[in-house]
Amino acid sequence: MKVLLDTGVWFRRYHRLPLRPSLVKFLETEVTEFHLCPLSVAEIAFKWQRGRLPGIPDPAA
């Protein structure tokens, strides 16, 4: 199954942050292909540039 991931789910999964157990099970057993919307990439870049992503190094550092 192909899935378009929400920005928050993608970010948490990529950085191995906690997700709901039912969501983890679904992603591990049912999904064969992950997709990410270009707007999600822009959102992550926007937040990173402003230092709003916890646990991610500040771009100014």
PDB file of N, CA, C and O in Angstrom:
ATOM      1  N   MET A   1       0.839  -1.174   0.000  1.00  0.00           N
ATOM      2  CA  MET A   1       0.000   0.000   0.000  1.00  0.00           C
ATOM      3  C   MET A   1       0.890   1.245   0.000  1.00  0.00           C
ATOM      4  O   MET A   1       1.878   1.312   0.731  1.00  0.00           O
ATOM      5  N   LYS A   2       0.535   2.213  -0.813  1.00  0.00           N
ATOM      6  CA  LYS A   2       1.241   3.493  -0.853  1.00  0.00           C
ATOM      7  C   LYS A   2       0.562   4.451   0.126  1.00  0.00           C
ATOM      8  O   LYS A   2      -0.664   4.478   0.237  1.00  0.00           O
ATOM      9  N   VAL A   3       1.380   5.239   0.836  1.00  0.00           N
ATOM     10  CA  VAL A   3       0.847   6.149   1.844  1.00  0.00           C
ATOM     11  C   VAL A   3       1.496   7.526   1.683  1.00  0.00           C
ATOM     12  O   VAL A   3       2.710   7.635   1.507  1.00  0.00           O
ATOM     13  N   LEU A   4       0.673   8.571   1.746  1.00  0.00           N
ATOM     14  CA  LEU A   4       1.163   9.946   1.783  1.00  0.00           C
ATOM     15  C   LEU A   4       1.224  10.341   3.255  1.00  0.00           C
ATOM     16  O   LEU A   4       0.195  10.489   3.915  1.00  0.00           O
ATOM     17  N   LEU A   5       2.441  10.508   3.758  1.00  0.00           N
ATOM     18  CA  LEU A   5       2.613  10.784   5.184  1.00  0.00           C
ATOM     19  C   LEU A   5       2.418  12.255   5.515  1.00  0.00           C
ATOM     20  O   LEU A   5       2.808  13.140   4.753  1.00  0.00           O
ATOM     21  N   ASP A   6       1.819  12.492   6.647  1.00  0.00           N
ATOM     22  CA  ASP A   6       1.708  13.820   7.228  1.00  0.00           C
ATOM     23  C   ASP A   6       3.103  14.257   7.673  1.00  0.00           C
ATOM     24  O   ASP A   6       3.942  13.419   8.004  1.00  0.00           O
ATOM     25  N   THR A   7       3.347  15.554   7.680  1.00  0.00           N
ATOM     26  CA  THR A   7       4.654  16.083   8.066  1.00  0.00           C
ATOM     27  C   THR A   7       5.080  15.586   9.440  1.00  0.00           C
ATOM     28  O   THR A   7       6.212  15.135   9.612  1.00  0.00           O
ATOM     29  N   GLY A   8       4.186  15.663  10.417  1.00  0.00           N
ATOM     30  CA  GLY A   8       4.526  15.257  11.779  1.00  0.00           C
ATOM     31  C   GLY A   8       4.849  13.776  11.889  1.00  0.00           C
ATOM     32  O   GLY A   8       5.780  13.392  12.597  1.00  0.00           O
ATOM     33  N   VAL A   9       4.079  12.936  11.189  1.00  0.00           N
ATOM     34  CA  VAL A   9       4.327  11.495  11.232  1.00  0.00           C
ATOM     35  C   VAL A   9       5.662  11.183  10.570  1.00  0.00           C
ATOM     36  O   VAL A   9       6.451  10.398  11.097  1.00  0.00           O
ATOM     37  N   TRP A  10       5.913  11.788   9.430  1.00  0.00           N
ATOM     38  CA  TRP A  10       7.184  11.558   8.738  1.00  0.00           C
ATOM     39  C   TRP A  10       8.369  11.988   9.612  1.00  0.00           C
ATOM     40  O   TRP A  10       9.347  11.252   9.747  1.00  0.00           O
ATOM     41  N   PHE A  11       8.275  13.168  10.195  1.00  0.00           N
ATOM     42  CA  PHE A  11       9.363  13.694  11.010  1.00  0.00           C
ATOM     43  C   PHE A  11       9.631  12.787  12.210  1.00  0.00           C
ATOM     44  O   PHE A  11      10.780  12.461  12.509  1.00  0.00           O
ATOM     45  N   ARG A  12       8.560  12.384  12.891  1.00  0.00           N
ATOM     46  CA  ARG A  12       8.719  11.526  14.069  1.00  0.00           C
ATOM     47  C   ARG A  12       9.263  10.153  13.678  1.00  0.00           C
ATOM     48  O   ARG A  12      10.099   9.598  14.391  1.00  0.00           O
ATOM     49  N   ARG A  13       8.807   9.606  12.572  1.00  0.00           N
ATOM     50  CA  ARG A  13       9.296   8.292  12.132  1.00  0.00           C
ATOM     51  C   ARG A  13      10.759   8.386  11.710  1.00  0.00           C
ATOM     52  O   ARG A  13      11.562   7.523  12.064  1.00  0.00           O
ATOM     53  N   TYR A  14      11.108   9.420  10.961  1.00  0.00           N
ATOM     54  CA  TYR A  14      12.479   9.586  10.479  1.00  0.00           C
ATOM     55  C   TYR A  14      13.473   9.699  11.628  1.00  0.00           C
ATOM     56  O   TYR A  14      14.562   9.128  11.576  1.00  0.00           O
ATOM     57  N   HIS A  15      13.094  10.434  12.658  1.00  0.00           N
ATOM     58  CA  HIS A  15      13.983  10.665  13.797  1.00  0.00           C
ATOM     59  C   HIS A  15      13.766   9.663  14.935  1.00  0.00           C
ATOM     60  O   HIS A  15      14.298   9.828  16.033  1.00  0.00           O
ATOM     61  N   ARG A  16      12.984   8.633  14.656  1.00  0.00           N
ATOM     62  CA  ARG A  16      12.703   7.568  15.615  1.00  0.00           C
ATOM     63  C   ARG A  16      12.146   8.099  16.936  1.00  0.00           C
ATOM     64  O   ARG A  16      12.522   7.645  18.017  1.00  0.00           O
ATOM     65  N   LEU A  17      11.257   9.055  16.822  1.00  0.00           N
ATOM     66  CA  LEU A  17      10.567   9.592  17.992  1.00  0.00           C
ATOM     67  C   LEU A  17       9.310   8.758  18.228  1.00  0.00           C
ATOM     68  O   LEU A  17       8.846   8.082  17.310  1.00  0.00           O
ATOM     69  N   PRO A  18       8.754   8.791  19.426  1.00  0.00           N
ATOM     70  CA  PRO A  18       7.594   7.942  19.729  1.00  0.00           C
ATOM     71  C   PRO A  18       6.382   8.239  18.841  1.00  0.00           C
ATOM     72  O   PRO A  18       6.056   9.392  18.559  1.00  0.00           O
ATOM     73  N   LEU A  19       5.738   7.167  18.417  1.00  0.00           N
ATOM     74  CA  LEU A  19       4.473   7.221  17.688  1.00  0.00           C
ATOM     75  C   LEU A  19       3.495   6.280  18.388  1.00  0.00           C
ATOM     76  O   LEU A  19       3.909   5.409  19.154  1.00  0.00           O
ATOM     77  N   ARG A  20       2.217   6.453  18.130  1.00  0.00           N
ATOM     78  CA  ARG A  20       1.223   5.553  18.707  1.00  0.00           C
ATOM     79  C   ARG A  20       1.483   4.124  18.225  1.00  0.00           C
ATOM     80  O   ARG A  20       1.780   3.913  17.049  1.00  0.00           O
ATOM     81  N   PRO A  21       1.374   3.154  19.112  1.00  0.00           N
ATOM     82  CA  PRO A  21       1.647   1.763  18.732  1.00  0.00           C
ATOM     83  C   PRO A  21       0.830   1.274  17.534  1.00  0.00           C
ATOM     84  O   PRO A  21       1.344   0.538  16.692  1.00  0.00           O
ATOM     85  N   SER A  22      -0.430   1.678  17.455  1.00  0.00           N
ATOM     86  CA  SER A  22      -1.261   1.242  16.333  1.00  0.00           C
ATOM     87  C   SER A  22      -0.743   1.810  15.011  1.00  0.00           C
ATOM     88  O   SER A  22      -0.810   1.141  13.980  1.00  0.00           O
ATOM     89  N   LEU A  23      -0.231   3.034  15.037  1.00  0.00           N
ATOM     90  CA  LEU A  23       0.327   3.645  13.837  1.00  0.00           C
ATOM     91  C   LEU A  23       1.628   2.956  13.430  1.00  0.00           C
ATOM     92  O   LEU A  23       1.860   2.711  12.247  1.00  0.00           O
ATOM     93  N   VAL A  24       2.468   2.649  14.401  1.00  0.00           N
ATOM     94  CA  VAL A  24       3.725   1.946  14.132  1.00  0.00           C
ATOM     95  C   VAL A  24       3.433   0.598  13.489  1.00  0.00           C
ATOM     96  O   VAL A  24       4.068   0.223  12.503  1.00  0.00           O
ATOM     97  N   LYS A  25       2.478  -0.124  14.043  1.00  0.00           N
ATOM     98  CA  LYS A  25       2.113  -1.437  13.503  1.00  0.00           C
ATOM     99  C   LYS A  25       1.627  -1.303  12.068  1.00  0.00           C
ATOM    100  O   LYS A  25       2.023  -2.084  11.203  1.00  0.00           O
ATOM    101  N   PHE A  26       0.774  -0.320  11.807  1.00  0.00           N
ATOM    102  CA  PHE A  26       0.268  -0.100  10.457  1.00  0.00           C
ATOM    103  C   PHE A  26       1.407   0.203   9.484  1.00  0.00           C
ATOM    104  O   PHE A  26       1.475  -0.379   8.401  1.00  0.00           O
ATOM    105  N   LEU A  27       2.293   1.108   9.870  1.00  0.00           N
ATOM    106  CA  LEU A  27       3.399   1.497   8.989  1.00  0.00           C
ATOM    107  C   LEU A  27       4.349   0.333   8.713  1.00  0.00           C
ATOM    108  O   LEU A  27       4.903   0.228   7.619  1.00  0.00           O
ATOM    109  N   GLU A  28       4.537  -0.532   9.695  1.00  0.00           N
ATOM    110  CA  GLU A  28       5.469  -1.653   9.527  1.00  0.00           C
ATOM    111  C   GLU A  28       4.870  -2.835   8.781  1.00  0.00           C
ATOM    112  O   GLU A  28       5.599  -3.591   8.140  1.00  0.00           O
ATOM    113  N   THR A  29       3.549  -3.008   8.853  1.00  0.00           N
ATOM    114  CA  THR A  29       2.951  -4.205   8.255  1.00  0.00           C
ATOM    115  C   THR A  29       2.183  -3.954   6.968  1.00  0.00           C
ATOM    116  O   THR A  29       2.162  -4.819   6.093  1.00  0.00           O
ATOM    117  N   GLU A  30       1.562  -2.812   6.832  1.00  0.00           N
ATOM    118  CA  GLU A  30       0.678  -2.570   5.699  1.00  0.00           C
ATOM    119  C   GLU A  30       1.283  -1.726   4.585  1.00  0.00           C
ATOM    120  O   GLU A  30       0.856  -1.824   3.435  1.00  0.00           O
ATOM    121  N   VAL A  31       2.262  -0.906   4.909  1.00  0.00           N
ATOM    122  CA  VAL A  31       2.764   0.086   3.967  1.00  0.00           C
ATOM    123  C   VAL A  31       3.996  -0.435   3.240  1.00  0.00           C
ATOM    124  O   VAL A  31       4.929  -0.946   3.860  1.00  0.00           O
ATOM    125  N   THR A  32       3.985  -0.299   1.915  1.00  0.00           N
ATOM    126  CA  THR A  32       5.135  -0.716   1.112  1.00  0.00           C
ATOM    127  C   THR A  32       5.876   0.473   0.521  1.00  0.00           C
ATOM    128  O   THR A  32       7.041   0.358   0.139  1.00  0.00           O
ATOM    129  N   GLU A  33       5.201   1.616   0.445  1.00  0.00           N
ATOM    130  CA  GLU A  33       5.807   2.797  -0.173  1.00  0.00           C
ATOM    131  C   GLU A  33       5.349   4.052   0.563  1.00  0.00           C
ATOM    132  O   GLU A  33       4.155   4.252   0.784  1.00  0.00           O
ATOM    133  N   PHE A  34       6.307   4.892   0.940  1.00  0.00           N
ATOM    134  CA  PHE A  34       6.004   6.148   1.630  1.00  0.00           C
ATOM    135  C   PHE A  34       6.206   7.313   0.670  1.00  0.00           C
ATOM    136  O   PHE A  34       7.147   7.325  -0.124  1.00  0.00           O
ATOM    137  N   HIS A  35       5.319   8.281   0.753  1.00  0.00           N
ATOM    138  CA  HIS A  35       5.450   9.500  -0.042  1.00  0.00           C
ATOM    139  C   HIS A  35       5.305  10.698   0.884  1.00  0.00           C
ATOM    140  O   HIS A  35       4.663  10.619   1.931  1.00  0.00           O
ATOM    141  N   LEU A  36       5.908  11.797   0.484  1.00  0.00           N
ATOM    142  CA  LEU A  36       5.860  13.023   1.263  1.00  0.00           C
ATOM    143  C   LEU A  36       5.516  14.169   0.331  1.00  0.00           C
ATOM    144  O   LEU A  36       6.114  14.310  -0.735  1.00  0.00           O
ATOM    145  N   CYS A  37       4.573  14.970   0.723  1.00  0.00           N
ATOM    146  CA  CYS A  37       4.129  16.110  -0.069  1.00  0.00           C
ATOM    147  C   CYS A  37       5.244  17.166  -0.124  1.00  0.00           C
ATOM    148  O   CYS A  37       5.923  17.397   0.876  1.00  0.00           O
ATOM    149  N   PRO A  38       5.435  17.805  -1.278  1.00  0.00           N
ATOM    150  CA  PRO A  38       6.437  18.870  -1.373  1.00  0.00           C
ATOM    151  C   PRO A  38       6.203  19.993  -0.349  1.00  0.00           C
ATOM    152  O   PRO A  38       7.157  20.618   0.115  1.00  0.00           O
ATOM    153  N   LEU A  39       4.952  20.243  -0.004  1.00  0.00           N
ATOM    154  CA  LEU A  39       4.672  21.271   1.003  1.00  0.00           C
ATOM    155  C   LEU A  39       5.182  20.848   2.383  1.00  0.00           C
ATOM    156  O   LEU A  39       5.549  21.696   3.196  1.00  0.00           O
ATOM    157  N   SER A  40       5.203  19.558   2.643  1.00  0.00           N
ATOM    158  CA  SER A  40       5.755  19.065   3.905  1.00  0.00           C
ATOM    159  C   SER A  40       7.255  19.324   3.974  1.00  0.00           C
ATOM    160  O   SER A  40       7.781  19.694   5.024  1.00  0.00           O
ATOM    161  N   VAL A  41       7.936  19.131   2.858  1.00  0.00           N
ATOM    162  CA  VAL A  41       9.370  19.413   2.802  1.00  0.00           C
ATOM    163  C   VAL A  41       9.610  20.900   3.062  1.00  0.00           C
ATOM    164  O   VAL A  41      10.520  21.264   3.806  1.00  0.00           O
ATOM    165  N   ALA A  42       8.797  21.751   2.451  1.00  0.00           N
ATOM    166  CA  ALA A  42       8.916  23.194   2.662  1.00  0.00           C
ATOM    167  C   ALA A  42       8.633  23.553   4.122  1.00  0.00           C
ATOM    168  O   ALA A  42       9.303  24.416   4.689  1.00  0.00           O
ATOM    169  N   GLU A  43       7.650  22.898   4.726  1.00  0.00           N
ATOM    170  CA  GLU A  43       7.318  23.158   6.123  1.00  0.00           C
ATOM    171  C   GLU A  43       8.486  22.800   7.046  1.00  0.00           C
ATOM    172  O   GLU A  43       8.816  23.556   7.959  1.00  0.00           O
ATOM    173  N   ILE A  44       9.103  21.649   6.803  1.00  0.00           N
ATOM    174  CA  ILE A  44      10.251  21.232   7.606  1.00  0.00           C
ATOM    175  C   ILE A  44      11.399  22.237   7.445  1.00  0.00           C
ATOM    176  O   ILE A  44      12.022  22.628   8.431  1.00  0.00           O
ATOM    177  N   ALA A  45      11.679  22.652   6.206  1.00  0.00           N
ATOM    178  CA  ALA A  45      12.752  23.618   5.954  1.00  0.00           C
ATOM    179  C   ALA A  45      12.457  24.951   6.651  1.00  0.00           C
ATOM    180  O   ALA A  45      13.350  25.554   7.246  1.00  0.00           O
ATOM    181  N   PHE A  46      11.216  25.401   6.576  1.00  0.00           N
ATOM    182  CA  PHE A  46      10.797  26.653   7.208  1.00  0.00           C
ATOM    183  C   PHE A  46      11.010  26.594   8.717  1.00  0.00           C
ATOM    184  O   PHE A  46      11.570  27.517   9.309  1.00  0.00           O
ATOM    185  N   LYS A  47      10.559  25.504   9.335  1.00  0.00           N
ATOM    186  CA  LYS A  47      10.708  25.366  10.788  1.00  0.00           C
ATOM    187  C   LYS A  47      12.176  25.234  11.185  1.00  0.00           C
ATOM    188  O   LYS A  47      12.602  25.798  12.193  1.00  0.00           O
ATOM    189  N   TRP A  48      12.948  24.489  10.393  1.00  0.00           N
ATOM    190  CA  TRP A  48      14.371  24.307  10.703  1.00  0.00           C
ATOM    191  C   TRP A  48      15.113  25.642  10.644  1.00  0.00           C
ATOM    192  O   TRP A  48      15.936  25.927  11.514  1.00  0.00           O
ATOM    193  N   GLN A  49      14.833  26.460   9.633  1.00  0.00           N
ATOM    194  CA  GLN A  49      15.495  27.759   9.490  1.00  0.00           C
ATOM    195  C   GLN A  49      15.202  28.670  10.667  1.00  0.00           C
ATOM    196  O   GLN A  49      16.016  29.530  11.004  1.00  0.00           O
ATOM    197  N   ARG A  50      14.058  28.493  11.289  1.00  0.00           N
ATOM    198  CA  ARG A  50      13.670  29.336  12.418  1.00  0.00           C
ATOM    199  C   ARG A  50      13.959  28.688  13.770  1.00  0.00           C
ATOM    200  O   ARG A  50      13.592  29.234  14.811  1.00  0.00           O
ATOM    201  N   GLY A  51      14.618  27.521  13.759  1.00  0.00           N
ATOM    202  CA  GLY A  51      14.989  26.851  14.998  1.00  0.00           C
ATOM    203  C   GLY A  51      13.819  26.290  15.768  1.00  0.00           C
ATOM    204  O   GLY A  51      13.875  26.213  16.995  1.00  0.00           O
ATOM    205  N   ARG A  52      12.754  25.893  15.082  1.00  0.00           N
ATOM    206  CA  ARG A  52      11.546  25.408  15.748  1.00  0.00           C
ATOM    207  C   ARG A  52      11.420  23.889  15.766  1.00  0.00           C
ATOM    208  O   ARG A  52      10.350  23.367  16.078  1.00  0.00           O
ATOM    209  N   LEU A  53      12.470  23.185  15.443  1.00  0.00           N
ATOM    210  CA  LEU A  53      12.407  21.726  15.462  1.00  0.00           C
ATOM    211  C   LEU A  53      13.219  21.219  16.650  1.00  0.00           C
ATOM    212  O   LEU A  53      14.443  21.348  16.665  1.00  0.00           O
ATOM    213  N   PRO A  54      12.544  20.640  17.649  1.00  0.00           N
ATOM    214  CA  PRO A  54      13.252  20.158  18.832  1.00  0.00           C
ATOM    215  C   PRO A  54      14.190  19.013  18.482  1.00  0.00           C
ATOM    216  O   PRO A  54      13.834  18.116  17.717  1.00  0.00           O
ATOM    217  N   GLY A  55      15.384  19.051  19.045  1.00  0.00           N
ATOM    218  CA  GLY A  55      16.340  17.972  18.849  1.00  0.00           C
ATOM    219  C   GLY A  55      17.139  18.062  17.556  1.00  0.00           C
ATOM    220  O   GLY A  55      17.998  17.214  17.312  1.00  0.00           O
ATOM    221  N   ILE A  56      16.883  19.059  16.728  1.00  0.00           N
ATOM    222  CA  ILE A  56      17.590  19.237  15.470  1.00  0.00           C
ATOM    223  C   ILE A  56      18.529  20.437  15.640  1.00  0.00           C
ATOM    224  O   ILE A  56      18.098  21.479  16.133  1.00  0.00           O
ATOM    225  N   PRO A  57      19.785  20.317  15.249  1.00  0.00           N
ATOM    226  CA  PRO A  57      20.721  21.432  15.431  1.00  0.00           C
ATOM    227  C   PRO A  57      20.221  22.736  14.787  1.00  0.00           C
ATOM    228  O   PRO A  57      19.645  22.739  13.699  1.00  0.00           O
ATOM    229  N   ASP A  58      20.459  23.808  15.484  1.00  0.00           N
ATOM    230  CA  ASP A  58      20.094  25.136  14.994  1.00  0.00           C
ATOM    231  C   ASP A  58      20.926  25.451  13.741  1.00  0.00           C
ATOM    232  O   ASP A  58      22.139  25.240  13.753  1.00  0.00           O
ATOM    233  N   PRO A  59      20.305  25.950  12.660  1.00  0.00           N
ATOM    234  CA  PRO A  59      21.051  26.243  11.439  1.00  0.00           C
ATOM    235  C   PRO A  59      22.127  27.314  11.631  1.00  0.00           C
ATOM    236  O   PRO A  59      23.095  27.358  10.872  1.00  0.00           O
ATOM    237  N   ALA A  60      21.966  28.171  12.630  1.00  0.00           N
ATOM    238  CA  ALA A  60      22.945  29.230  12.862  1.00  0.00           C
ATOM    239  C   ALA A  60      24.207  28.703  13.558  1.00  0.00           C
ATOM    240  O   ALA A  60      25.253  29.351  13.545  1.00  0.00           O
ATOM    241  N   ALA A  61      24.088  27.517  14.165  1.00  0.00           N
ATOM    242  CA  ALA A  61      25.200  26.961  14.934  1.00  0.00           C
ATOM    243  C   ALA A  61      26.270  26.348  14.038  1.00  0.00           C
ATOM    244  O   ALA A  61      27.274  25.837  14.535  1.00  0.00           O
TER     245      ALA A  61
END
